[in-house]
Amino acid sequence: MEQEKLVALDMDGVLTKHPSSWSYVHRHFGVDNSLNYAAYRSGKLSYPAFITEDVKLWLTKKNPIKGVEIMELMRQIPLMDNLYPGLNELRKRGYHVAIVSGGISWLADRISEKFTFDKVYSNSIDMDPEGNIISSGTVGVIPQKKNIAIRELQETLNITLENTSAVGDSDFDSSMYETAGFRIAFNPSSQRLISAADLTIYSQDFLDLVKRIMKTH
């Protein structure tokens, strides 16, 4: 009997050509979150607090901000070429497919409109009853702890580490590799990730990634 297989995909920079849904919004509002980011990486800010401080930056530029405005920004982010043909090919070959991302849930919702993932882990921005964003969020996955989400999914689907492929592009995605038998760096921005990967691919065509997964794993 053929064993079940899982492909765990980071979203920002793997399914999209832009490396970060959060930075896409920062750029839109003309804010710089480098101090927040440094505080988070040094441990001075928890991840929920990091989300809070980033959203506060947006609100210094415009207040209120409707959630639908951020949703519309997510629709402007370019997707990888042949994203849906690639996802559908994985599904046709019997792979389970999941998003494990620290990115904004509204981008994951957009991508999920045309493909039903087995599971989506992402982070959402909270809104008030009038549909305005507020400076808090609901954390679905902490970027440095994506391995926890993947382990949970492996247990739910009864899939082994050896039958799991993990695809990331940034330093945060190295935790995914702890739970995967096949580790892929896709258009990586991190030398650490490249060093930890079994395979590195540079392409704007998602099918190039899918073909390598199906050929190797």
C-alpha positions as CSV (number, residue, x, y, z in Angstrom):
1,M,0.0,0.0,0.0
2,E,1.4,3.4,-1.0
3,Q,2.1,5.7,1.9
4,E,0.4,9.1,2.2
5,K,2.6,12.1,1.4
6,L,2.5,15.7,2.5
7,V,3.9,18.9,0.9
8,A,4.1,21.8,3.5
9,L,4.5,25.1,1.8
10,D,5.4,28.5,3.1
11,M,3.2,31.1,1.4
12,D,5.0,34.4,1.1
13,G,7.8,34.1,-1.5
14,V,6.9,30.5,-2.3
15,L,3.3,30.8,-3.6
16,T,3.8,34.5,-4.3
17,K,6.4,36.5,-6.1
18,H,6.5,39.1,-3.3
19,P,8.5,37.9,-0.3
20,S,6.2,39.1,2.4
21,S,2.5,40.0,2.7
22,W,3.3,42.1,5.8
23,S,6.0,44.1,4.0
24,Y,3.7,44.6,1.1
25,V,1.3,46.4,3.5
26,H,4.2,48.3,5.1
27,R,5.2,49.6,1.8
28,H,1.7,50.6,0.9
29,F,1.4,52.8,4.0
30,G,5.0,54.0,3.8
31,V,6.1,52.7,7.2
32,D,9.3,51.1,8.4
33,N,9.0,48.2,10.9
34,S,12.7,47.6,11.2
35,L,12.7,48.6,14.9
36,N,9.8,46.2,15.6
37,Y,11.5,43.4,13.7
38,A,14.8,43.9,15.6
39,A,12.9,43.9,18.9
40,Y,11.1,40.7,17.9
41,R,14.2,38.9,16.8
42,S,16.1,39.9,20.0
43,G,13.2,38.6,22.1
44,K,12.0,41.9,23.4
45,L,8.7,41.5,21.6
46,S,6.6,38.3,21.6
47,Y,5.1,37.4,18.2
48,P,1.6,38.6,19.1
49,A,3.1,41.9,20.3
50,F,5.1,42.1,17.0
51,I,1.9,41.9,15.0
52,T,0.3,44.5,17.3
53,E,3.1,47.0,16.9
54,D,3.2,46.5,13.1
55,V,-0.5,47.2,12.7
56,K,-0.1,50.3,15.0
57,L,2.4,51.6,12.4
58,W,-0.3,51.4,9.7
59,L,-2.8,53.1,11.9
60,T,-0.4,56.1,12.4
61,K,-0.7,56.7,8.6
62,K,-4.5,56.1,8.3
63,N,-7.1,55.5,10.9
64,P,-9.5,53.9,10.5
65,I,-8.4,51.2,8.0
66,K,-11.1,48.9,6.7
67,G,-10.2,45.2,6.7
68,V,-11.4,45.1,3.1
69,E,-8.6,47.6,2.2
70,I,-6.0,45.1,3.4
71,M,-7.9,42.3,1.7
72,E,-7.7,44.2,-1.6
73,L,-4.0,44.7,-1.1
74,M,-3.6,41.0,-0.8
75,R,-5.2,40.6,-4.2
76,Q,-2.6,42.8,-5.7
77,I,0.3,40.5,-4.7
78,P,1.5,38.6,-7.8
79,L,1.3,34.8,-7.5
80,M,3.9,32.4,-8.9
81,D,3.4,31.5,-12.5
82,N,1.4,28.3,-12.9
83,L,0.6,28.2,-9.2
84,Y,-2.8,26.5,-9.6
85,P,-1.7,24.0,-12.3
86,G,1.1,23.0,-10.0
87,L,-1.1,22.7,-6.9
88,N,-3.6,20.7,-8.9
89,E,-0.9,18.4,-10.2
90,L,0.2,17.6,-6.6
91,R,-3.3,16.8,-5.7
92,K,-3.8,14.6,-8.8
93,R,-0.7,12.7,-7.8
94,G,-2.1,12.1,-4.3
95,Y,-0.2,14.5,-2.2
96,H,-1.7,16.3,0.8
97,V,-0.9,20.0,0.5
98,A,-0.8,22.6,3.3
99,I,0.2,26.2,3.8
100,V,2.3,26.9,6.9
101,S,2.9,30.6,6.9
102,G,3.5,33.5,9.1
103,G,1.8,35.6,6.4
104,I,-1.5,37.4,6.5
105,S,-4.5,35.1,6.5
106,W,-6.4,37.2,3.9
107,L,-3.7,36.3,1.3
108,A,-4.2,32.6,2.2
109,D,-7.9,33.1,1.8
110,R,-7.4,34.6,-1.6
111,I,-5.2,31.7,-2.8
112,S,-7.6,29.2,-1.3
113,E,-10.4,30.4,-3.4
114,K,-9.2,28.3,-6.3
115,F,-7.6,25.4,-4.5
116,T,-8.7,23.6,-1.3
117,F,-5.7,22.9,0.9
118,D,-5.7,20.2,3.5
119,K,-4.8,22.7,6.1
120,V,-3.9,26.4,6.2
121,Y,-1.8,27.9,9.0
122,S,-1.5,31.7,8.9
123,N,-1.9,34.8,11.0
124,S,-5.0,37.0,11.0
125,I,-5.5,40.7,11.8
126,D,-8.4,41.4,14.1
127,M,-11.3,43.8,13.3
128,D,-13.9,45.7,15.3
129,P,-17.6,45.2,14.7
130,E,-17.5,47.9,12.0
131,G,-14.9,46.0,10.0
132,N,-12.0,48.3,10.9
133,I,-8.7,46.6,11.7
134,I,-7.4,46.9,15.2
135,S,-3.9,46.5,16.6
136,S,-4.1,42.9,17.5
137,G,-4.1,39.6,15.7
138,T,-4.8,35.9,16.0
139,V,-1.7,33.8,15.7
140,G,-2.0,30.6,13.8
141,V,1.7,29.9,13.5
142,I,4.8,31.5,15.0
143,P,7.4,31.8,12.1
144,Q,10.2,30.1,14.0
145,K,8.0,27.3,15.2
146,K,6.5,26.1,12.0
147,N,7.7,22.6,12.9
148,I,4.9,22.5,15.6
149,A,2.2,23.1,13.0
150,I,3.7,20.5,10.7
151,R,3.9,17.8,13.4
152,E,0.3,18.5,14.3
153,L,-0.7,18.0,10.7
154,Q,1.4,14.8,10.3
155,E,-0.3,13.3,13.3
156,T,-3.8,14.3,12.0
157,L,-3.1,12.8,8.5
158,N,-0.9,9.9,9.8
159,I,2.0,11.0,7.6
160,T,5.7,10.3,8.6
161,L,8.5,12.8,8.6
162,E,10.1,10.8,5.8
163,N,7.1,11.3,3.6
164,T,6.9,15.1,4.2
165,S,8.4,17.7,1.9
166,A,8.8,21.2,3.2
167,V,9.3,24.3,1.0
168,G,10.5,27.6,2.3
169,D,12.4,30.7,1.2
170,S,13.5,32.6,4.3
171,D,15.4,32.1,7.5
172,F,12.1,31.6,9.4
173,D,11.4,28.5,7.4
174,S,14.4,26.5,8.7
175,S,12.1,25.2,11.5
176,M,10.0,23.4,8.8
177,Y,13.0,21.3,7.9
178,E,13.1,19.7,11.3
179,T,9.9,17.8,10.4
180,A,10.6,17.0,6.8
181,G,12.4,14.2,4.9
182,F,12.8,16.4,1.8
183,R,13.8,20.0,2.3
184,I,13.5,22.5,-0.5
185,A,14.7,26.1,-0.6
186,F,12.6,27.9,-3.3
187,N,14.1,31.3,-4.3
188,P,15.8,31.5,-0.9
189,S,16.9,34.8,0.7
190,S,18.8,33.0,3.4
191,Q,22.1,31.2,3.2
192,R,21.2,29.3,6.4
193,L,18.2,27.9,4.6
194,I,20.2,26.9,1.6
195,S,22.8,25.1,3.8
196,A,20.0,23.2,5.5
197,A,18.1,22.3,2.3
198,D,18.4,19.1,0.2
199,L,17.6,21.1,-2.9
200,T,17.6,24.7,-3.9
201,I,15.5,26.0,-6.8
202,Y,15.4,29.4,-8.4
203,S,12.3,29.9,-10.6
204,Q,9.2,32.1,-10.9
205,D,7.3,29.0,-12.2
206,F,5.6,26.9,-9.5
207,L,5.5,23.9,-11.8
208,D,9.3,23.8,-11.7
209,L,9.1,23.2,-8.0
210,V,6.3,20.6,-8.3
211,K,8.2,18.6,-10.9
212,R,11.2,18.3,-8.7
213,I,9.1,17.3,-5.7
214,M,7.3,14.5,-7.7
215,K,10.6,13.4,-9.3
216,T,12.5,13.2,-6.0
217,H,10.0,12.5,-3.3
